[in-house]
């Protein structure tokens, strides 16, 4: 048998409805943490523009935002935001292009596409 006080404490700590901080839907206290981690309204930050938006709008936003281009100050090419890190890691494609020319390759470097 569980005494009444313990039962009330259990009900209060585990089963009391708690509103989600992101979407305001109510869940039992024992379920709210899991819901908050998967809530479609939880905020996510865009890696390209740092805008914070809800998870349900995140994918659509990063596809569009990542498609924007910015001119590389080193090589002058316009690079998609989504490809910026790869472009920088490849030394702006300058080294890869020079390497192909030196070897006499008749192929186009991936960075030139």
DSSP file (Angstrom, degrees, kcal/mol; ACC not computed):
  #  RESIDUE AA STRUCTURE BP1 BP2  ACC     N-H-->O    O-->H-N    N-H-->O    O-->H-N    TCO  KAPPA ALPHA  PHI   PSI    X-CA   Y-CA   Z-CA
    1    1 A X              0   0    0      0, 0.0     2,-0.5     0, 0.0     0, 0.0   0.000 360.0 360.0 360.0 142.8    0.0    0.0    0.0
    2    2 A X        -     0   0    0      2,-0.0     2,-0.1     4,-0.0     0, 0.0  -0.892 360.0-121.3-105.5 133.6    1.1    3.5   -0.8
    3    3 A X     >  -     0   0    0     -2,-0.5     4,-2.3     1,-0.1     3,-0.2  -0.407  24.3-112.6 -75.6 156.9    0.2    6.2    1.7
    4    4 A X  H  > S+     0   0    0      1,-0.2     4,-2.5     2,-0.2     5,-0.2   0.846 114.2  52.8 -57.4 -42.0   -1.9    9.1    0.5
    5    5 A X  H  > S+     0   0    0      2,-0.2     4,-2.5     1,-0.2    -1,-0.2   0.920 110.4  47.6 -63.4 -44.3    0.9   11.7    0.8
    6    6 A X  H  > S+     0   0    0      1,-0.2     4,-2.6     2,-0.2    -1,-0.2   0.898 111.8  51.2 -62.8 -40.1    3.3    9.7   -1.3
    7    7 A X  H  X S+     0   0    0     -4,-2.3     4,-2.8     2,-0.2    -2,-0.2   0.923 110.6  47.9 -63.8 -43.7    0.6    9.1   -3.9
    8    8 A X  H  X S+     0   0    0     -4,-2.5     4,-2.5     2,-0.2    -2,-0.2   0.906 112.5  49.0 -63.6 -41.8   -0.2   12.8   -4.0
    9    9 A X  H  X S+     0   0    0     -4,-2.5     4,-2.6     2,-0.2     5,-0.2   0.905 112.2  49.0 -63.5 -41.4    3.5   13.7   -4.4
   10   10 A X  H  X>S+     0   0    0     -4,-2.6     4,-2.5     2,-0.2     5,-0.6   0.943 111.8  48.1 -62.7 -48.1    3.9   11.1   -7.1
   11   11 A X  I  X>S+     0   0    0     -4,-2.8     4,-1.6     1,-0.2     5,-0.7   0.911 114.3  47.5 -58.3 -43.8    0.9   12.4   -9.0
   12   12 A X  I  <5S+     0   0    0     -4,-2.5     4,-0.4    -5,-0.2    -1,-0.2   0.904 118.4  38.7 -66.0 -43.1    2.2   16.0   -8.7
   13   13 A X  I  <5S+     0   0    0     -4,-2.6    -2,-0.2    -5,-0.2    -1,-0.2   0.772 130.8  23.2 -83.1 -25.9    5.8   15.2   -9.8
   14   14 A X  I  <5S+     0   0    0     -4,-2.5    16,-2.1    -5,-0.2    17,-0.2   0.753 129.0  30.8-111.5 -31.0    5.0   12.7  -12.5
   15   15 A X  I  <<S+     0   0    0     -4,-1.6    -3,-0.2    -5,-0.6     2,-0.2   0.473  79.3 117.0-115.8  -3.8    1.5   13.1  -13.9
   16   16 A X  S   <S-     0   0    0     -5,-0.7    13,-1.3    -4,-0.4     2,-0.2  -0.463  74.0-107.9 -66.3 134.5    0.7   16.8  -13.5
   17   17 A X  E     -A   28   0A   0     11,-0.2     2,-0.4    -2,-0.2    11,-0.2  -0.451  39.0-171.9 -65.5 132.4    0.1   18.5  -16.9
   18   18 A X  E     -A   27   0A   0      9,-3.2     9,-2.4    -2,-0.2     2,-0.2  -0.993  20.9-124.0-127.3 131.8    3.0   20.7  -17.9
   19   19 A X  E     -A   26   0A   0     -2,-0.4     7,-0.2     7,-0.2     2,-0.2  -0.522  27.2-113.8 -76.8 142.5    3.0   23.0  -20.9
   20   20 A X     >  -     0   0    0      5,-2.7     4,-1.6    -2,-0.2    -1,-0.1  -0.538  16.7-137.8 -70.2 136.3    5.7   22.7  -23.5
   21   21 A X  T  4 S+     0   0    0     -2,-0.2    -1,-0.1     1,-0.2    -2,-0.0   0.668 100.3  42.0 -70.1 -15.7    7.9   25.8  -23.6
   22   22 A X  T  4 S+     0   0    0      3,-0.1    -1,-0.2    20,-0.0    -3,-0.0   0.842 133.3  11.2 -99.0 -41.6    7.9   25.7  -27.4
   23   23 A X  T  4 S-     0   0    0      2,-0.2    -2,-0.2     0, 0.0     3,-0.1   0.495  87.2-128.1-119.9  -6.3    4.4   24.8  -28.5
   24   24 A X     <  +     0   0    0     -4,-1.6     2,-0.1     1,-0.2    -3,-0.1   0.461  58.7 142.1  70.0   3.0    2.3   25.2  -25.3
   25   25 A X        -     0   0    0     -6,-0.1    -5,-2.7     1,-0.1     2,-0.4  -0.472  51.9-119.5 -68.3 148.5    0.8   21.8  -25.6
   26   26 A X  E     +A   19   0A   0     -7,-0.2     2,-0.3    -2,-0.1    -7,-0.2  -0.761  36.4 169.8 -98.0 137.9    0.4   20.0  -22.3
   27   27 A X  E     -A   18   0A   0     -9,-2.4    -9,-3.2    -2,-0.4     5,-0.1  -0.939  43.8 -86.1-136.9 157.7    2.1   16.7  -21.4
   28   28 A X  E >>  -A   17   0A   0     -2,-0.3     3,-2.3   -11,-0.2     4,-1.3  -0.365  44.3-113.1 -61.9 147.3    2.5   14.8  -18.2
   29   29 A X  H 3> S+     0   0    0    -13,-1.3     4,-0.5     1,-0.3     3,-0.3   0.837 118.0  56.0 -52.7 -36.7    5.6   16.0  -16.3
   30   30 A X  H 34 S+     0   0    0    -16,-2.1    -1,-0.3     1,-0.2     4,-0.2   0.663 114.1  40.0 -72.4 -14.7    7.3   12.6  -16.9
   31   31 A X  H <> S+     0   0    0     -3,-2.3     4,-2.2   -17,-0.2    -1,-0.2   0.550  90.7  86.8-107.1 -12.4    6.8   13.0  -20.7
   32   32 A X  H  X S+     0   0    0     -4,-1.3     4,-2.8    -3,-0.3     5,-0.2   0.854  85.2  53.9 -65.3 -37.0    7.6   16.7  -21.2
   33   33 A X  H  X S+     0   0    0     -4,-0.5     4,-1.6     2,-0.2    -1,-0.2   0.929 111.0  45.7 -64.3 -44.8   11.4   16.4  -21.6
   34   34 A X  H  > S+     0   0    0     -4,-0.2     4,-1.0     1,-0.2    -1,-0.2   0.921 114.2  49.3 -63.4 -43.5   11.1   13.8  -24.4
   35   35 A X  H >X S+     0   0    0     -4,-2.2     4,-1.2     1,-0.2     3,-1.1   0.941 108.0  53.6 -60.6 -46.9    8.4   15.9  -26.1
   36   36 A X  H 3< S+     0   0    0     -4,-2.8     3,-0.2     1,-0.3    -1,-0.2   0.837 106.0  53.4 -59.2 -34.8   10.5   19.1  -25.9
   37   37 A X  H 3< S+     0   0    0     -4,-1.6    -1,-0.3     1,-0.2    -2,-0.2   0.753 121.0  31.6 -71.6 -23.4   13.4   17.4  -27.6
   38   38 A X  H << S+     0   0    0     -3,-1.1    -2,-0.2    -4,-1.0    -1,-0.2   0.351  85.4 132.3-114.6   3.6   11.2   16.3  -30.5
   39   39 A X    ><  -     0   0    0     -4,-1.2     3,-1.6    -3,-0.2    16,-0.2  -0.336  55.7-139.5 -62.2 132.7    8.8   19.2  -30.6
   40   40 A X  T 3  S+     0   0    0      1,-0.3    16,-2.5    15,-0.1    17,-0.2   0.652 103.2  54.9 -67.0 -14.5    8.3   20.6  -34.1
   41   41 A X  T 3  S+     0   0    0     14,-0.2    -1,-0.3    13,-0.2    -2,-0.1   0.411  77.7 121.8 -98.9   1.0    8.3   24.1  -32.7
   42   42 A X  S <  S-     0   0    0     -3,-1.6    13,-2.0    12,-0.1     2,-0.1  -0.366  70.4-105.4 -63.8 144.4   11.7   23.8  -30.9
   43   43 A X  E     -B   54   0B   0     11,-0.2     2,-0.3    12,-0.1    11,-0.2  -0.441  38.0-179.0 -76.7 144.1   14.1   26.4  -32.1
   44   44 A X  E     -B   53   0B   0      9,-2.7     9,-2.7    -2,-0.1     2,-0.5  -0.984  22.3-129.1-136.1 147.6   17.0   25.6  -34.4
   45   45 A X  E     -B   52   0B   0     -2,-0.3     2,-0.3     7,-0.2     7,-0.2  -0.844  21.0-121.7-102.6 132.6   19.6   28.0  -35.7
   46   46 A X     >  -     0   0    0      5,-2.8     4,-1.6    -2,-0.5    12,-0.0  -0.525  14.0-146.3 -68.0 129.2   20.4   28.3  -39.4
   47   47 A X  T  4 S+     0   0    0     -2,-0.3    -1,-0.1     1,-0.2    -2,-0.0   0.646  95.0  47.6 -72.9 -12.5   24.1   27.5  -40.0
   48   48 A X  T  4 S+     0   0    0      3,-0.1    -1,-0.2     1,-0.0    -2,-0.0   0.843 131.4  10.2 -96.9 -39.4   24.3   30.0  -42.9
   49   49 A X  T  4 S-     0   0    0      2,-0.1    -2,-0.2     0, 0.0     3,-0.1   0.454  90.2-126.4-120.8  -4.4   22.5   33.1  -41.5
   50   50 A X     <  +     0   0    0     -4,-1.6     2,-0.2     1,-0.2    -3,-0.1   0.591  54.0 154.0  66.7  13.9   22.2   32.3  -37.8
   51   51 A X        -     0   0    0     -6,-0.1    -5,-2.8     1,-0.0     2,-0.6  -0.516  40.7-135.1 -68.7 137.7   18.5   33.0  -37.9
   52   52 A X  E     +B   45   0B   0     -7,-0.2     2,-0.3    -2,-0.2    -7,-0.2  -0.867  37.3 158.8 -98.4 125.2   16.6   31.1  -35.2
   53   53 A X  E     -B   44   0B   0     -9,-2.7    -9,-2.7    -2,-0.6     5,-0.1  -0.914  44.5 -79.8-141.0 166.3   13.4   29.4  -36.4
   54   54 A X  E >>  -B   43   0B   0     -2,-0.3     3,-1.7   -11,-0.2     4,-0.9  -0.329  40.4-116.6 -69.7 150.6   11.1   26.6  -35.5
   55   55 A X  H >> S+     0   0    0    -13,-2.0     4,-0.6     1,-0.3     3,-0.6   0.827 112.7  61.6 -56.3 -35.7   12.1   23.0  -36.3
   56   56 A X  H 34 S+     0   0    0    -16,-2.5    -1,-0.3     1,-0.2     4,-0.2   0.716 112.5  37.0 -68.0 -19.1    9.1   22.6  -38.7
   57   57 A X  H <> S+     0   0    0     -3,-1.7     4,-1.9   -17,-0.2    -1,-0.2   0.470  95.6  90.3-105.5  -5.8   10.4   25.5  -40.9
   58   58 A X  H <X S+     0   0    0     -4,-0.9     4,-2.8    -3,-0.6     5,-0.2   0.920  83.9  47.3 -60.7 -52.9   14.1   24.7  -40.6
   59   59 A X  H  X S+     0   0    0     -4,-0.6     4,-1.8     1,-0.2    -1,-0.2   0.917 113.3  48.1 -61.5 -45.6   14.6   22.3  -43.5
   60   60 A X  H  > S+     0   0    0     -4,-0.2     4,-1.7     1,-0.2    -1,-0.2   0.914 113.9  49.1 -60.4 -41.8   12.8   24.5  -46.0
   61   61 A X  H  X S+     0   0    0     -4,-1.9     4,-3.5     1,-0.2     5,-0.3   0.935 109.3  48.7 -65.2 -47.9   14.8   27.5  -44.8
   62   62 A X  H  X S+     0   0    0     -4,-2.8     4,-2.5     1,-0.2    -1,-0.2   0.824 107.8  55.8 -68.7 -27.8   18.3   25.9  -45.0
   63   63 A X  H  X S+     0   0    0     -4,-1.8     4,-0.7    -5,-0.2    -1,-0.2   0.951 116.6  36.6 -63.9 -47.4   17.7   24.6  -48.5
   64   64 A X  H >X S+     0   0    0     -4,-1.7     3,-0.6    -5,-0.2     4,-0.5   0.935 120.6  46.1 -69.4 -46.8   16.8   28.2  -49.7
   65   65 A X  H >< S+     0   0    0     -4,-3.5     3,-1.1     1,-0.2    16,-0.3   0.891 110.6  53.1 -65.7 -39.9   19.4   29.9  -47.5
   66   66 A X  H 3< S+     0   0    0     -4,-2.5    16,-2.5    -5,-0.3    17,-0.3   0.681 102.0  61.6 -69.0 -17.8   22.2   27.4  -48.4
   67   67 A X  H << S+     0   0    0     -4,-0.7    -1,-0.2    -3,-0.6    -2,-0.2   0.631  80.7 103.3 -83.1 -14.7   21.5   28.1  -52.1
   68   68 A X    <<  -     0   0    0     -3,-1.1    13,-2.9    -4,-0.5     2,-0.3  -0.355  67.4-136.3 -64.9 149.9   22.4   31.7  -51.8
   69   69 A X  E     -C   80   0C   0     11,-0.3     2,-0.4    12,-0.1    11,-0.2  -0.776  18.2-170.1-111.7 156.2   25.8   32.6  -53.2
   70   70 A X  E     -C   79   0C   0      9,-2.2     9,-2.7    -2,-0.3     2,-0.4  -0.995  30.0-111.8-140.4 141.6   28.6   34.7  -51.9
   71   71 A X  E     -C   78   0C   0     -2,-0.4     2,-0.4     7,-0.2     7,-0.2  -0.606  29.8-125.0 -79.8 130.0   31.7   35.8  -53.7
   72   72 A X     >  -     0   0    0      5,-3.1     4,-1.9    -2,-0.4    -1,-0.1  -0.581  10.6-148.0 -72.3 126.3   34.9   34.3  -52.4
   73   73 A X  T  4 S+     0   0    0     -2,-0.4    -1,-0.1     1,-0.2    -2,-0.0   0.705  94.1  49.9 -69.8 -17.3   37.3   37.1  -51.5
   74   74 A X  T  4 S+     0   0    0      3,-0.1    -1,-0.2     1,-0.1    -3,-0.0   0.916 128.6  12.6 -86.2 -47.6   40.3   34.8  -52.5
   75   75 A X  T  4 S-     0   0    0      2,-0.2    -2,-0.2     0, 0.0     3,-0.1   0.577  90.7-126.7-110.9 -12.4   39.3   33.5  -55.9
   76   76 A X     <  +     0   0    0     -4,-1.9    -3,-0.1     1,-0.3     2,-0.1   0.375  61.7 135.9  84.5  -6.2   36.4   35.7  -56.9
   77   77 A X        -     0   0    0     15,-0.1    -5,-3.1    -6,-0.1     2,-0.6  -0.421  60.2-117.8 -74.6 151.3   34.0   32.8  -57.7
   78   78 A X  E     -C   71   0C   0     -7,-0.2     2,-0.4    -3,-0.1    -7,-0.2  -0.825  37.6-168.5 -89.3 122.2   30.5   32.9  -56.5
   79   79 A X  E     -C   70   0C   0     -9,-2.7    -9,-2.2    -2,-0.6     5,-0.1  -0.912  23.6-115.1-118.2 135.5   30.0   29.9  -54.1
   80   80 A X  E >>  -C   69   0C   0     -2,-0.4     3,-1.4   -11,-0.2     4,-0.5  -0.423  26.1-124.5 -63.4 141.7   26.8   28.5  -52.6
   81   81 A X  G >4 S+     0   0    0    -13,-2.9     3,-1.1   -16,-0.3     4,-0.4   0.869 112.5  58.4 -54.9 -38.0   26.6   29.0  -48.8
   82   82 A X  G 34 S+     0   0    0    -16,-2.5    -1,-0.3   -14,-0.3     4,-0.2   0.750 111.5  41.0 -65.5 -23.4   26.0   25.2  -48.5
   83   83 A X  G <> S+     0   0    0     -3,-1.4     4,-2.5   -17,-0.3    -1,-0.2   0.369  85.7 102.2-103.3   2.8   29.4   24.6  -50.3
   84   84 A X  H <X S+     0   0    0     -3,-1.1     4,-2.6    -4,-0.5     5,-0.2   0.899  80.6  47.3 -58.1 -48.1   31.4   27.4  -48.6
   85   85 A X  H  > S+     0   0    0     -4,-0.4     4,-2.7     1,-0.2    -1,-0.2   0.921 113.5  48.1 -63.1 -44.2   33.2   25.2  -46.1
   86   86 A X  H  > S+     0   0    0     -4,-0.2     4,-1.5     1,-0.2    -1,-0.2   0.900 111.6  51.3 -62.0 -40.8   34.2   22.6  -48.8
   87   87 A X  H  <>S+     0   0    0     -4,-2.5     5,-2.3     1,-0.2     6,-0.4   0.924 112.1  45.8 -62.4 -44.9   35.4   25.5  -51.0
   88   88 A X  H ><5S+     0   0    0     -4,-2.6     3,-1.6     1,-0.2    -2,-0.2   0.899 110.4  53.3 -66.1 -40.6   37.5   26.9  -48.2
   89   89 A X  H 3<5S+     0   0    0     -4,-2.7    -1,-0.2     1,-0.3    -2,-0.2   0.786 105.3  55.3 -65.5 -26.6   39.0   23.5  -47.3
   90   90 A X  T ><5S-     0   0    0     -4,-1.5     3,-1.4    -5,-0.2     6,-0.5   0.174 120.6-109.3 -91.5  19.1   40.0   23.0  -51.0
   91   91 A X  G X>5S-     0   0    0     -3,-1.6     3,-1.5     1,-0.3     4,-0.5   0.898  73.2 -57.7  53.5  44.4   41.9   26.3  -50.9
   92   92 A X  G 34<S-     0   0    0     -5,-2.3    -1,-0.3     1,-0.3    -4,-0.1   0.662  87.9 -76.5  63.4  19.1   39.3   27.9  -53.2
   93   93 A X  G <> S+     0   0    0     -3,-1.4     4,-2.1    -6,-0.4    -1,-0.3   0.426 109.8 114.7  76.9  -4.5   39.9   25.2  -55.8
   94   94 A X  H <> S+     0   0    0     -3,-1.5     4,-2.3     2,-0.2     5,-0.2   0.932  76.1  45.2 -66.3 -45.5   43.1   27.0  -56.8
   95   95 A X  H  X S+     0   0    0     -4,-0.5     4,-2.3    -5,-0.5    -1,-0.2   0.913 113.2  49.8 -65.2 -42.5   45.4   24.1  -55.7
   96   96 A X  H  > S+     0   0    0     -6,-0.5     4,-1.9     2,-0.2    -1,-0.2   0.907 112.1  47.9 -64.4 -41.2   43.3   21.4  -57.3
   97   97 A X  H  X S+     0   0    0     -4,-2.1     4,-2.1     1,-0.2    -1,-0.2   0.924 112.5  48.4 -65.2 -44.7   43.1   23.3  -60.6
   98   98 A X  H  X S+     0   0    0     -4,-2.3     4,-2.4     1,-0.2    -1,-0.2   0.881 109.1  54.3 -62.5 -38.1   46.9   23.9  -60.6
   99   99 A X  H  X S+     0   0    0     -4,-2.3     4,-1.9     1,-0.2    -1,-0.2   0.911 108.4  48.5 -63.5 -42.5   47.5   20.2  -59.8
  100  100 A X  H  X>S+     0   0    0     -4,-1.9     5,-2.0     1,-0.2     4,-0.6   0.900 111.6  49.9 -64.4 -40.5   45.4   19.1  -62.8
  101  101 A X  H ><5S+     0   0    0     -4,-2.1     3,-0.8     1,-0.2    -2,-0.2   0.913 109.9  50.6 -64.9 -42.2   47.2   21.5  -65.1
  102  102 A X  H 3<5S+     0   0    0     -4,-2.4    -1,-0.2     1,-0.3    -2,-0.2   0.865 110.7  48.4 -63.9 -37.2   50.6   20.3  -63.9
  103  103 A X  H 3<5S-     0   0    0     -4,-1.9    -1,-0.3    -5,-0.2    -2,-0.2   0.558 109.7-123.8 -81.8  -7.0   49.8   16.6  -64.5
  104  104 A X  T <<5 +     0   0    0     -3,-0.8    -3,-0.2    -4,-0.6    -2,-0.1   0.760  48.0 171.6  71.9  23.8   48.4   17.4  -67.9
  105  105 A X      < -     0   0    0     -5,-2.0    -1,-0.2    -6,-0.2    -2,-0.0  -0.407  32.0-152.5 -68.2 141.2   45.1   15.9  -67.1
  106  106 A X        +     0   0    0     -2,-0.1     2,-0.3     2,-0.1    -1,-0.1   0.188  67.2  99.4 -98.1  16.7   42.4   16.5  -69.6
  107  107 A X  S    S-     0   0    0     -7,-0.1     2,-0.4     1,-0.0    -2,-0.1  -0.691  77.0-116.5 -99.9 155.5   39.7   16.3  -66.9
  108  108 A X        -     0   0    0     -2,-0.3    -2,-0.1     1,-0.1     5,-0.1  -0.762  33.0-113.5 -90.6 135.2   38.0   19.2  -65.3
  109  109 A X    >   -     0   0    0     -2,-0.4     3,-1.8     1,-0.1     4,-0.5  -0.384  20.7-122.8 -65.3 144.6   38.6   19.7  -61.6
  110  110 A X  G >  S+     0   0    0      1,-0.3     3,-1.2     2,-0.2    -1,-0.1   0.848 112.6  59.8 -56.9 -35.0   35.5   19.2  -59.5
  111  111 A X  G 3  S+     0   0    0      1,-0.3    -1,-0.3     2,-0.1    -2,-0.1   0.678  98.7  58.5 -71.0 -15.3   36.0   22.7  -58.1
  112  112 A X  G <         0   0    0     -3,-1.8    -1,-0.3     1,-0.2    -2,-0.2   0.571 360.0 360.0 -87.6 -10.0   35.7   24.2  -61.6
  113  113 A X    <         0   0    0     -3,-1.2    -1,-0.2    -4,-0.5    -2,-0.1   0.488 360.0 360.0 -75.0 360.0   32.2   22.7  -62.2
